[in-house]
Amino acid sequence: MQFPWIYIQIPHYNNAPFLKECLTNVSQIEYPNFHSILINDCSTDHTKETLSTINLPNNIAIIHNVERLGRVGNYQFAFKQRKHAKWLINKDSDDYYTDNSWIKTAMQIVQNNPNDKIVHIQSNFLARIEISKTK
């Protein structure tokens, strides 16, 4: 299986209580080619202090906006950071994955269906796709 680069963007604003779980969860993803950026949109809570206590792997970076962009603006700015990644995943900073291998499973489905034009996939649909192929 090929592992195309995936970019996981994490727009963030005032969700400090969830940061450690969110970033720990991203660091445990079982997929070899991804990078992730948490974009802090000038949070007014203890986000910076919380981030300073978390050891992050090299494939997770932090950007602190110099001015507040707002929800949509921060999502747009996060999207522009994707660089060479062919796939984008949005993960809000109060989210976490329940299956660390879901990205690998999703990419296997994509590669097994090269004629499909997949632009959006949710992990809860993965089982449905596999079930429909067996019928």
Secondary structure by P-SEA (a helix, b strand, c coil): ccccbbbbbbbbcccccaaaaaaaaaaacccccbbbbbbbcccccaaaaaaaaccccccbbbbbbcccccaaaaaaaaaaacccccbbbbbcccccccccaaaaaaaaaaaaccccccccccccaaaaaaaaaac
